[in-house]
């Protein structure tokens, strides 16, 4: 995979790619808001793997280009490249993450009426009171998972909680060898499947279920990423993190007792598993995510 976003031909007429069902009423969800970037945290333990390409990288790239050939979409191609350039200017350093953001056709993951905003660095509604995450937050979280890995080296086995429309899962598929993603809202799980089908991502598996329970049958994971904020990180996910693995999650911070008028805020939490019993936690910047909820609907 090249370190710079490849030039391909976007946009593809959306209906040519995904036969969409009538859209449910959309509800604006909560946008993710990135705060100032703190200094990088040195990796304590990493699962260093020999460099190897990710099979899906070429598959997604090839499919994205093929799917858009004839679409004459230089504008969208440029918009994606510009988005990656903006994220680089904003401090994202991992070239593999930037290349993935520059490759995944985000306009295919939002409803057609919002496609013109797809390459802005903004969260957008995807229905069911949920949002597609802000690209800068997607990039930042994945960069934190990959910290210390050279561009040529993929993450190994990644679990995502909160597939939503599938955008971040597609980005992850370009920076990891195997990706598993869980969604608790069935229509969103189905929508993600439909969105991802034309991209034919061989190293991504979508599951419908409660991500708070993780995916024990596929554990341990070298990285876990939560796209929704809980009061803390579910114990099952910590247990399913490989030793040396990293987990990144937005978590709610309760206001201090006796501080009336304060609202609950959230911050990113990076957890590194040092050994069987020890986890190292680093609190990072303030963020704003939709809530992590238990059960399925
Ligand atoms: N990854 C998405 C973000 C989707 S928003 C993207 O690419 O932009 C977060 C998602 O987390 C929502 O779809 C919500 O339904 C889901 N979610 C919340 N709690 C969950 C849980 N316990 N298990 C699985 N998904 C959950």
Boltz pocket constraint, residues with backbone or C-beta under 6 A from the ligand:
constraints:
  - pocket:
      binder: B
      contacts: [[A, 130], [A, 131], [A, 132], [A, 133], [A, 134], [A, 161], [A, 162], [A, 163], [A, 164], [A, 165], [A, 166], [A, 167], [A, 168], [A, 169], [A, 182], [A, 183], [A, 184], [A, 185], [A, 188], [A, 209], [A, 210], [A, 211], [A, 212], [A, 227], [A, 228], [A, 290], [A, 291], [A, 292], [A, 293], [A, 294], [A, 295]]
      max_distance: 6.0
